[in-house]
Amino acid sequence: MSNQPSKLVIEQRIGNRIFEYLNGVIEYEVKPDAWNLNELVNDWEFNVSDTFTPSDYPYPAFTDSENKAMSNVHAAWLIFANATPQTITDEALARSLPEWKFFLTACSFAVEVFSQRGYLDENSEIG
């Protein structure tokens, strides 16, 4: 018997990391010193590749609504990333950009969507 997690369990774990990321963006807006904005922006790519492809995040680990919300976040993330320098040195200035507000709104909506199911089990497959 293998101790390796199944593909679905790995997908569930990825979904949880995405959910954590989205919550982290919201936390950053409330408490900016909790994160480094450069790291926050770059961390999206740890679990979501560019170009975002919904089929990479299949059901049942991801719902259609979660996929759509992730797609919106990805588009907003790209817009914000393109509006800022490679290394953000003035976080307050970056957070004053309309692109940040757009990104924050997309993340807030995605948190609402992901919250409908909450965090998924990381050790056994969901049904």
Solvent accessible surface area in square Angstrom, and as a share of the most:
residue,aa,sasa,rsa
1,M,237,1.06
2,S,80,0.52
3,N,154,0.79
4,Q,145,0.64
5,P,46,0.29
6,S,43,0.27
7,K,150,0.64
8,L,28,0.14
9,V,6,0.04
10,I,79,0.40
11,E,21,0.09
12,Q,0,0.00
13,R,79,0.29
14,I,53,0.27
15,G,4,0.04
16,N,5,0.02
17,R,83,0.30
18,I,1,0.01
19,F,12,0.05
20,E,76,0.34
21,Y,15,0.06
22,L,0,0.00
23,N,52,0.27
24,G,4,0.03
25,V,0,0.00
26,I,51,0.26
27,E,80,0.36
28,Y,0,0.00
29,E,47,0.21
30,V,122,0.70
31,K,110,0.47
32,P,46,0.29
33,D,126,0.65
34,A,43,0.34
35,W,77,0.27
36,N,63,0.33
37,L,0,0.00
38,N,30,0.15
39,E,104,0.47
40,L,0,0.00
41,V,12,0.07
42,N,84,0.43
43,D,39,0.20
44,W,4,0.01
45,E,88,0.39
46,F,158,0.66
47,N,45,0.23
48,V,1,0.00
49,S,60,0.39
50,D,82,0.42
51,T,104,0.61
52,F,21,0.09
53,T,55,0.32
54,P,70,0.44
55,S,88,0.57
56,D,80,0.41
57,Y,14,0.05
58,P,45,0.28
59,Y,160,0.61
60,P,33,0.21
61,A,1,0.01
62,F,2,0.01
63,T,34,0.20
64,D,107,0.55
65,S,58,0.37
66,E,5,0.02
67,N,18,0.09
68,K,139,0.59
69,A,0,0.00
70,M,0,0.00
71,S,43,0.28
72,N,79,0.41
73,V,0,0.00
74,H,8,0.04
75,A,49,0.38
76,A,0,0.00
77,W,12,0.04
78,L,58,0.29
79,I,81,0.41
80,F,0,0.00
81,A,32,0.25
82,N,127,0.65
83,A,41,0.32
84,T,19,0.11
85,P,88,0.56
86,Q,185,0.82
87,T,84,0.49
88,I,12,0.06
89,T,126,0.73
90,D,70,0.36
91,E,50,0.22
92,A,70,0.54
93,L,110,0.55
94,A,5,0.04
95,R,52,0.19
96,S,75,0.48
97,L,45,0.22
98,P,98,0.62
99,E,46,0.21
100,W,0,0.00
101,K,100,0.42
102,F,105,0.44
103,F,0,0.00
104,L,27,0.14
105,T,90,0.52
106,A,13,0.10
107,C,0,0.00
108,S,42,0.27
109,F,108,0.45
110,A,0,0.00
111,V,26,0.15
112,E,113,0.51
113,V,11,0.06
114,F,8,0.03
115,S,60,0.38
116,Q,145,0.64
117,R,85,0.31
118,G,25,0.24
119,Y,113,0.43
120,L,24,0.12
121,D,70,0.36
122,E,51,0.23
123,N,128,0.66
124,S,59,0.38
125,E,99,0.44
126,I,40,0.20
127,G,110,1.05
